[in-house]
Amino acid sequence: MARKSRERYSKEEKLFMIELYIKSRHRLELVARKFREKFGRKPAKSTIQSIYRKFKETGSINNRKRSWKPSRKLLKYLEIIEECCDKIMTQPEMVQHFATHGIEISRWTICRILKKAQIRKYVIKRMLHLDDQNYIARSKFAEWVMEQLEKDPEFLYKIIFTDEAAVSIHDEFTKTNRRYYGRAPPNFGQDQPHRTPKLQIFVALNIIYGVLYYDFFITNEIKSSTEKGEHSVIRPVTITGDNYETLLRNFKIATQKIDLNELWFQQDGASPHTYGPVKKLLKEMFGERIIGRGFENSWPSKSPDLSVLDYFFWGRLRKIINLTRFCDAKTAILVISDAIESFDIGGIINAILGFKGRAQLCGVLNGRPIRGPIFPLSKMNELNKKSV
């Protein structure tokens, strides 16, 4: 005959049993009869005594935890996963690491083993150090934005948001899905590769036109002479003042059919943006309708949480590219151009409308940085319907 499975009692049943056992002054028959009338089954006298004894000794009515003993298979997995400790890698790389040992394993199983081994994963992010002057500048800028929105409710529709980003041609575009695996938080600075060719991307966004303009710059190849002879050295040069001026002239040609008399131009405080000829050209195109360092309406430094391209566009572009390795600059330009042109106008509208909420929250926080999204998608859709 098959052996009956051991009956277990819920917390409610155990509490009823213990309370009645104490109130009845340890009358086991009365407890068993009352328990059967309420719950439909009769506990054994030894069960009532053991539950009460455990409650008296430990003060708990929970079941005892079984002792965990790892199997030989799991011990082998733990030995392999110890090699991944104190390293930066992705989940696919960890799966490949198991495959080198002849083991096919899923990501979910790896997460379980990491939990057993008490190895945690930490996200590596760049943090900005803000001082009191940054807080004051950010709060003043937030107040100015809210004043402009009160004067003109369509102010967000008139801003052209611009920014630049760098892409390593012979490296991965992003490392956002990489994690540090270890038993303690990492305390180190990640080394950035120097003297590698990079591709600079310039993008201009507007709520009406979407991606209004984009352009690329490749790092310069500089020849340097040594005792052994001349050789070319590729340096990761960012956009210079001359390059940025040329870019703005191309931007002016590309936007000839657009009326720029009512539009505002936004840029951050990078050094090429304060170049003399650049400022002169921007004033010819936009007059006093410029948001940036060195102008009347100054953009606060160290504010990626207020820049539409920083908190929305570049992250979405990284997801579209999805860790693509570029063998040369031409391939990188073609792939990134297709990704930029595939952007949905609805996402750009939601991101730019969220700028109002971010500016308002920045003023409430007295210039402190903003973490995460401000509005959920449903709230953003409501704002879009109201604005339309």
C-alpha positions in Angstrom: 0.0 0.0 0.0 1.1 3.5 -0.8 2.1 5.5 2.3 -0.1 8.5 3.2 1.5 11.9 2.7 2.1 13.9 5.9 -0.8 16.2 6.7 0.2 19.9 7.2 -1.7 22.5 9.0 -2.1 26.2 8.0 -1.2 29.1 10.3 -4.8 29.7 11.1 -5.3 26.1 12.1 -2.2 26.1 14.3 -3.2 29.3 16.0 -6.7 28.0 16.7 -5.2 24.8 18.1 -2.7 26.6 20.4 -5.2 29.2 21.7 -7.9 26.5 22.5 -5.2 24.3 24.1 -4.2 27.1 26.5 -7.7 28.3 27.3 -8.9 24.7 28.0 -6.0 24.1 30.3 -4.4 21.4 28.1 -7.6 19.3 27.5 -6.6 17.4 24.3 -10.0 15.8 23.7 -11.8 19.2 23.8 -9.3 20.7 21.4 -9.6 17.8 18.9 -13.4 17.9 19.0 -13.6 21.7 18.5 -11.0 21.6 15.8 -13.0 18.9 13.9 -16.3 20.9 14.2 -14.6 24.0 12.6 -12.2 22.5 10.1 -13.7 19.1 9.3 -10.7 16.9 10.4 -9.5 15.6 13.8 -5.8 16.1 14.7 -3.9 13.5 16.8 -3.2 14.3 20.4 0.6 14.0 19.7 0.3 16.5 16.9 -1.4 19.1 19.2 1.3 18.6 21.9 4.2 18.8 19.4 2.8 22.1 17.8 2.3 23.6 21.3 5.8 22.5 22.4 7.4 24.0 19.3 5.5 27.3 19.9 6.6 27.4 23.5 10.3 26.7 22.7 10.7 28.9 19.6 7.8 31.3 19.7 7.0 30.5 16.1 4.4 28.3 14.3 6.2 28.1 11.0 7.4 24.7 9.7 11.0 23.8 10.1 13.3 24.5 7.1 14.9 21.5 5.6 18.7 21.5 5.4 19.9 22.2 1.9 22.6 19.9 0.5 24.0 20.7 -3.0 24.1 17.9 -5.5 27.3 16.9 -7.4 25.8 18.5 -10.6 25.2 21.8 -8.8 28.7 21.8 -7.2 30.2 21.5 -10.7 28.1 24.5 -11.8 29.2 26.5 -8.8 32.9 25.8 -9.7 32.3 27.1 -13.2 30.4 30.2 -12.1 33.2 31.0 -9.6 35.3 31.8 -12.6 32.8 34.6 -13.6 33.1 36.2 -10.2 34.7 39.7 -10.1 34.3 40.2 -13.8 32.2 42.3 -16.2 30.2 40.4 -18.8 26.8 39.9 -20.3 24.3 37.0 -19.8 25.1 35.6 -23.3 28.8 35.6 -22.5 28.1 33.6 -19.3 26.0 31.1 -21.3 29.0 30.8 -23.7 31.3 30.3 -20.8 29.3 27.3 -19.7 29.3 26.0 -23.3 33.1 25.9 -23.3 32.8 23.4 -20.4 30.4 21.2 -22.5 27.3 22.3 -20.5 24.2 23.7 -22.2 22.3 25.9 -19.7 19.7 28.6 -19.8 19.9 32.2 -18.4 17.2 31.5 -15.8 19.2 28.5 -14.4 22.3 30.7 -14.2 20.3 33.3 -12.2 19.3 30.5 -9.8 22.9 29.3 -9.4 24.1 32.9 -8.8 21.5 33.2 -6.0 22.7 30.0 -4.4 26.4 31.1 -4.6 25.4 34.5 -3.2 27.0 36.3 -6.2 25.2 39.5 -7.1 25.2 41.5 -10.3 25.8 45.3 -10.2 25.0 47.8 -12.9 27.9 50.1 -13.8 26.8 53.7 -14.5 28.5 57.0 -14.8 27.7 59.4 -12.1 27.9 63.2 -12.3 29.2 65.2 -9.3 27.0 68.3 -8.8 27.9 71.2 -6.6 25.9 74.1 -5.2 26.5 76.2 -8.3 25.0 73.4 -10.5 22.0 73.2 -8.3 21.4 76.9 -8.5 21.8 77.0 -12.3 19.5 74.0 -12.8 16.8 75.5 -10.6 17.0 78.9 -12.3 16.7 77.2 -15.7 13.7 75.2 -14.6 12.0 78.4 -13.4 12.7 80.1 -16.8 11.3 77.1 -18.7 8.1 77.2 -16.7 7.8 80.9 -17.2 8.1 80.5 -21.0 5.5 77.7 -21.0 3.1 80.0 -19.1 3.6 82.8 -21.6 3.4 80.5 -24.6 1.8 77.0 -24.2 3.3 75.9 -27.5 6.9 76.7 -26.4 7.9 73.0 -26.5 6.8 72.8 -30.1 9.3 75.5 -31.1 12.5 74.1 -29.5 15.1 72.2 -31.6 17.0 69.9 -29.2 20.5 69.0 -30.3 23.3 66.9 -28.9 26.4 64.8 -30.0 27.5 61.3 -29.1 30.6 59.3 -29.9 30.7 55.7 -31.3 33.8 53.5 -31.3 34.2 52.1 -34.8 36.1 48.9 -33.8 34.3 48.4 -30.5 30.8 47.8 -29.2 28.4 50.7 -29.4 27.1 50.2 -25.9 27.8 48.3 -22.8 24.5 49.0 -21.1 23.5 45.3 -20.7 26.9 44.4 -19.0 26.9 43.6 -15.4 29.6 43.2 -12.7 29.3 39.9 -11.0 30.7 39.7 -7.4 29.9 39.2 -3.8 30.6 42.9 -3.0 29.9 46.1 -4.9 32.8 47.1 -7.3 35.1 49.9 -6.2 37.0 50.8 -9.4 36.9 53.0 -12.4 36.4 51.3 -15.8 39.3 52.0 -18.2 38.2 53.7 -21.4 40.1 52.8 -24.6 42.2 55.7 -25.9 43.6 56.3 -29.4 40.8 54.4 -31.1 38.9 55.8 -34.1 35.5 57.1 -33.2 32.4 58.3 -35.1 30.8 61.5 -33.8 27.0 61.8 -34.3 25.1 65.0 -34.3 21.2 64.9 -34.1 18.6 67.6 -34.0 15.1 66.8 -32.8 11.8 68.7 -32.9 8.3 67.7 -31.8 6.8 68.6 -35.2 9.5 67.4 -37.6 10.9 64.5 -35.6 14.5 63.9 -36.5 15.1 67.2 -38.2 18.8 66.7 -39.1 21.7 64.4 -38.3 25.3 64.3 -39.4 28.6 62.4 -38.8 32.2 63.2 -38.1 35.1 60.8 -38.1 38.2 61.3 -35.9 41.1 63.0 -37.7 44.2 61.0 -38.8 47.2 63.0 -37.7 50.8 62.3 -38.9 53.5 62.5 -36.3 57.2 62.3 -37.0 59.6 60.2 -34.8 63.2 59.1 -35.0 62.2 56.0 -37.0 60.1 58.0 -39.5 56.7 59.4 -40.0 53.6 57.3 -39.1 49.9 58.1 -38.8 48.3 58.1 -35.3 44.5 58.1 -35.0 43.3 60.3 -32.1 39.8 60.4 -30.7 39.2 64.0 -31.5 35.7 65.3 -30.6 33.9 67.9 -32.7 36.0 71.1 -32.9 34.8 74.6 -33.4 35.5 74.6 -37.1 33.8 71.3 -37.6 30.8 72.5 -35.7 30.6 75.7 -37.7 30.6 73.6 -40.9 27.9 71.4 -39.5 25.7 74.4 -38.7 26.1 75.7 -42.2 25.0 72.3 -43.6 22.1 72.4 -41.1 21.1 75.9 -42.4 21.1 74.5 -46.0 19.1 71.4 -45.0 16.4 73.5 -43.3 15.9 76.2 -46.0 12.3 75.1 -46.5 11.6 75.5 -42.7 10.8 78.8 -41.2 13.4 79.3 -38.4 12.1 82.7 -37.3 10.0 81.3 -34.5 12.1 78.3 -33.5 14.5 78.0 -30.6 17.9 76.3 -30.8 19.1 74.3 -27.8 22.6 73.0 -27.2 24.7 72.1 -24.2 27.8 73.7 -22.9 30.5 71.9 -24.9 33.6 73.9 -25.9 32.9 74.0 -29.7 29.4 75.5 -28.9 31.1 78.7 -27.5 33.4 79.2 -30.5 33.2 82.8 -31.8 32.2 82.1 -35.4 29.7 79.5 -34.2 28.0 82.0 -31.9 27.9 84.5 -34.7 26.3 82.1 -37.1 23.7 81.0 -34.6 22.7 84.6 -33.9 22.2 85.1 -37.7 20.0 82.1 -37.8 18.0 82.3 -34.6 18.7 85.8 -33.1 18.2 85.7 -29.4 16.2 82.4 -29.5 19.2 80.3 -28.4 19.5 78.1 -25.3 23.2 77.3 -24.5 26.3 78.3 -22.6 27.5 81.7 -23.5 24.1 83.1 -24.5 21.4 85.0 -22.6 19.4 81.8 -21.9 22.2 79.6 -20.5 21.9 75.8 -20.5 22.9 74.3 -17.1 26.0 72.2 -17.1 25.9 68.5 -16.1 22.2 68.1 -16.9 21.7 65.0 -19.1 18.5 64.3 -17.2 17.0 67.5 -18.9 18.4 66.8 -22.4 15.9 64.9 -24.6 18.6 63.1 -26.5 20.4 62.0 -23.4 17.4 60.6 -21.5 15.6 59.2 -24.6 17.3 59.2 -28.0 20.7 57.7 -27.4 19.3 54.9 -25.2 16.7 54.0 -27.8 19.4 54.1 -30.5 21.6 51.7 -28.5 18.7 49.2 -28.3 18.1 49.4 -32.1 21.8 48.9 -32.8 22.0 46.1 -30.2 25.7 45.7 -29.7 26.7 45.8 -33.3 30.4 45.7 -34.1 31.5 48.0 -36.9 34.4 47.0 -39.1 34.8 50.4 -40.7 33.3 53.9 -40.6 31.2 53.5 -43.8 29.4 50.5 -42.3 28.8 52.3 -39.1 27.3 55.3 -40.9 25.0 53.2 -42.9 23.7 51.1 -39.9 23.3 54.1 -37.7 21.6 56.2 -40.4 19.0 53.4 -41.0 18.4 53.2 -37.2 17.9 57.0 -36.9 15.5 57.1 -39.8 13.5 54.2 -38.3 12.6 56.2 -35.2 8.9 56.5 -34.4 7.6 60.1 -34.3 5.3 59.1 -31.4 8.2 58.2 -29.1 9.9 61.5 -29.9 6.7 63.5 -29.1 6.3 61.7 -25.8 9.9 62.4 -24.9 9.8 66.1 -25.7 6.5 66.5 -23.9 8.1 64.8 -20.9 10.6 67.7 -20.8 8.0 69.9 -19.2 7.5 67.4 -16.3 11.3 67.1 -15.9 11.8 70.9 -15.7 9.0 71.2 -13.2 10.4 68.4 -11.0 13.9 69.8 -11.2 12.5 73.1 -9.8 10.7 71.2 -7.0 13.9 69.3 -6.2 15.9 72.6 -6.1 18.2 71.4 -9.0 18.9 67.8 -7.7 19.2 65.2 -10.4 16.1 63.3 -11.7 16.2 59.5 -11.7 14.2 57.4 -14.1 11.1 58.3 -16.2 8.7 60.9 -15.0 5.4 59.9 -16.6 4.1 56.4 -17.5 3.1 55.9 -21.2 -0.7 56.2 -20.4 -0.1 59.6 -18.8 2.0 60.7 -21.8 -0.8 59.7 -24.2 -3.2 61.8 -22.2 -0.9 64.8 -22.4 -0.6 64.3 -26.2 -4.4 64.2 -26.7 -4.8 67.4 -24.6 -2.1 69.2 -26.6 -3.6 68.1 -29.9 
